[in-house]
Amino acid sequence: MIHAFLISTGAVALAEIGDKTQLLSLVLAARYRKPAPIILGVLVATLVNHAGAGALGAWLGSLLTPTVMRWALAISFVGMGLWILVPDKLADEEANTNRTHLGVFGATVVAFFLAEMGDKTQIATIALAARFHDFFGVVTGTTLGMMIANVPAILLGDRFAHRLPTSLVHGIAAVLFVVLGTMALFGAAA
């Protein structure tokens, strides 16, 4: 469990830097200026989203033969590594935080959950759960990784985000996913 937890935490924390959901965290922090309900909303949305993604990954991992799984994981991890190098932009409809009838917490949960659908970190959670066959270790790790990347963005806002060497962080995350893909292909991670 600790292996799956640590790899999931590190991979998602790195992948989340500069991601559209981190950009959404900055938008929410600037709009509402109430960090506690935003942080709790991000946590709840991430737990629900990643629990579903982890369950899907665990289910796919149980269906596929070891050979098919090794190839699928290798391709998905290398694909994730390349996808991380593509800069994210927050679409206007995803940045729409005018859900004031839901309150800050509710608006954050809805906006963050929807923005995370089909996102890099959600796909990574599926692949990691399929690879490690450890639902709780992966979901706990990916959720912690999301919080490691998003809480500072919420607390420190725009000043902090512009100081991160985003291309370097993305490069490190890309290398990590390519290494995981190579390890899966050659069975070294088994």
C-alpha positions as CSV (number, residue, x, y, z in Angstrom):
1,M,0.0,0.0,0.0
2,I,2.8,2.5,0.8
3,H,4.4,2.1,-2.6
4,A,1.1,2.8,-4.4
5,F,0.3,5.7,-2.0
6,L,3.7,7.4,-2.5
7,I,3.8,7.0,-6.3
8,S,0.2,8.2,-6.6
9,T,0.9,11.2,-4.4
10,G,4.0,12.3,-6.2
11,A,2.7,11.7,-9.7
12,V,-0.5,13.6,-9.2
13,A,1.1,16.4,-7.2
14,L,3.5,17.0,-10.1
15,A,0.9,16.5,-12.8
16,E,-1.5,19.0,-11.1
17,I,1.0,22.0,-11.2
18,G,-0.4,24.3,-13.9
19,D,-3.3,22.0,-14.6
20,K,-6.8,23.5,-15.3
21,T,-8.1,22.4,-11.9
22,Q,-5.2,24.3,-10.2
23,L,-6.1,27.3,-12.3
24,L,-9.7,26.8,-11.1
25,S,-8.5,26.8,-7.5
26,L,-6.8,30.2,-8.2
27,V,-10.1,31.5,-9.7
28,L,-12.1,30.3,-6.8
29,A,-9.7,31.8,-4.3
30,A,-9.7,35.2,-6.1
31,R,-13.5,35.3,-6.4
32,Y,-14.5,34.2,-2.9
33,R,-11.5,34.9,-0.7
34,K,-12.6,32.2,1.7
35,P,-9.9,29.6,1.7
36,A,-11.5,27.1,4.2
37,P,-14.7,26.3,2.3
38,I,-12.7,26.2,-1.0
39,I,-10.2,23.8,0.4
40,L,-12.9,21.6,1.8
41,G,-14.8,21.7,-1.5
42,V,-11.7,20.7,-3.4
43,L,-11.1,17.8,-1.0
44,V,-14.7,16.5,-1.3
45,A,-14.8,16.9,-5.1
46,T,-11.4,15.2,-5.4
47,L,-12.4,12.3,-3.1
48,V,-15.6,11.6,-4.9
49,N,-14.0,12.0,-8.4
50,H,-10.9,9.9,-7.6
51,A,-12.9,7.2,-5.7
52,G,-14.9,6.7,-8.9
53,A,-11.8,6.7,-11.0
54,G,-10.0,4.4,-8.6
55,A,-12.9,2.0,-8.7
56,L,-12.9,2.0,-12.5
57,G,-9.2,1.4,-12.6
58,A,-9.4,-1.5,-10.0
59,W,-12.2,-3.0,-12.1
60,L,-10.3,-2.7,-15.3
61,G,-7.3,-4.2,-13.6
62,S,-9.3,-7.2,-12.6
63,L,-10.7,-7.8,-16.1
64,L,-7.6,-7.6,-18.2
65,T,-5.0,-10.4,-18.6
66,P,-1.5,-9.5,-17.3
67,T,-0.1,-9.1,-20.8
68,V,-2.9,-6.8,-22.0
69,M,-2.7,-4.9,-18.7
70,R,1.0,-4.4,-19.1
71,W,0.6,-3.0,-22.6
72,A,-2.4,-0.9,-21.7
73,L,-0.6,0.6,-18.7
74,A,2.6,1.2,-20.6
75,I,0.7,3.0,-23.3
76,S,-1.4,5.0,-20.8
77,F,1.5,6.1,-18.7
78,V,3.6,7.1,-21.7
79,G,0.6,8.9,-23.1
80,M,0.1,10.7,-19.7
81,G,3.7,11.7,-19.8
82,L,3.3,13.3,-23.2
83,W,-0.1,14.9,-22.3
84,I,1.4,16.6,-19.2
85,L,3.7,18.5,-21.5
86,V,0.6,20.2,-23.2
87,P,-0.2,23.4,-21.3
88,D,-3.8,23.5,-19.8
89,K,-6.2,26.4,-20.1
90,L,-9.3,26.8,-18.1
91,A,-12.3,27.1,-20.3
92,D,-14.7,29.9,-19.6
93,E,-17.6,27.6,-18.7
94,E,-15.3,25.7,-16.2
95,A,-14.2,29.0,-14.6
96,N,-17.8,30.1,-14.2
97,T,-18.1,30.2,-10.4
98,N,-21.4,32.1,-10.4
99,R,-23.1,29.3,-8.4
100,T,-23.7,31.6,-5.4
101,H,-27.0,29.9,-4.4
102,L,-24.8,26.9,-3.5
103,G,-22.5,28.9,-1.3
104,V,-18.7,28.9,-1.6
105,F,-18.4,25.2,-0.5
106,G,-21.1,24.0,-2.9
107,A,-19.9,26.1,-5.8
108,T,-16.3,24.7,-5.3
109,V,-17.5,21.1,-5.1
110,V,-19.6,21.4,-8.3
111,A,-17.0,23.4,-10.3
112,F,-14.0,21.4,-9.3
113,F,-15.8,18.0,-9.8
114,L,-16.9,19.0,-13.3
115,A,-13.4,20.4,-14.2
116,E,-11.8,17.2,-13.0
117,M,-13.9,15.0,-15.3
118,G,-11.6,13.6,-18.0
119,D,-8.7,15.6,-16.6
120,K,-5.1,14.3,-16.6
121,T,-5.2,13.5,-12.9
122,Q,-8.5,11.6,-13.2
123,I,-7.0,9.5,-16.0
124,A,-3.8,9.0,-14.0
125,T,-5.9,7.7,-11.0
126,I,-7.6,5.1,-13.2
127,A,-4.2,3.9,-14.6
128,L,-2.6,3.9,-11.1
129,A,-5.4,1.9,-9.6
130,A,-5.3,-0.6,-12.4
131,R,-1.5,-0.9,-12.1
132,F,-1.3,-1.2,-8.3
133,H,-4.5,-3.1,-7.5
134,D,-4.7,-0.9,-4.3
135,F,-7.8,1.2,-4.4
136,F,-7.3,2.9,-1.0
137,G,-3.6,3.6,-1.4
138,V,-4.1,5.1,-4.9
139,V,-7.2,7.2,-4.0
140,T,-5.6,8.4,-0.8
141,G,-2.4,9.2,-2.6
142,T,-3.9,11.0,-5.6
143,T,-6.2,13.0,-3.3
144,L,-3.2,14.0,-1.2
145,G,-1.3,14.9,-4.4
146,M,-4.2,17.1,-5.5
147,M,-4.3,18.9,-2.1
148,I,-0.5,19.4,-2.1
149,A,-0.8,21.2,-5.4
150,N,-4.0,23.1,-4.8
151,V,-4.0,24.2,-1.2
152,P,-0.9,26.5,-1.7
153,A,-2.6,27.9,-4.8
154,I,-5.7,28.6,-2.8
155,L,-3.9,30.1,0.2
156,L,-1.2,32.1,-1.6
157,G,-3.1,32.8,-4.8
158,D,-1.8,34.3,-7.9
159,R,1.6,35.4,-6.5
160,F,2.6,31.8,-5.7
161,A,1.5,30.2,-9.0
162,H,3.5,32.5,-11.2
163,R,6.7,31.7,-9.3
164,L,6.6,28.0,-9.9
165,P,8.8,26.8,-12.8
166,T,5.8,25.1,-14.4
167,S,7.7,23.7,-17.4
168,L,10.3,22.1,-15.1
169,V,7.6,20.6,-12.9
170,H,5.7,19.3,-16.0
171,G,9.0,17.9,-17.4
172,I,9.6,16.0,-14.1
173,A,6.0,14.7,-14.1
174,A,6.3,13.6,-17.7
175,V,9.5,11.7,-17.1
176,L,7.9,10.0,-14.0
177,F,5.0,8.8,-16.1
178,V,7.3,7.6,-19.0
179,V,9.4,5.7,-16.5
180,L,6.3,4.1,-15.0
181,G,5.2,3.2,-18.5
182,T,8.5,1.7,-19.3
183,M,8.5,-0.2,-16.0
184,A,5.0,-1.5,-16.7
185,L,6.1,-2.6,-20.2
186,F,9.0,-4.6,-19.0
187,G,7.4,-5.9,-15.9
188,A,10.0,-4.3,-13.6
189,A,7.4,-2.8,-11.4
190,A,5.8,-6.1,-10.6
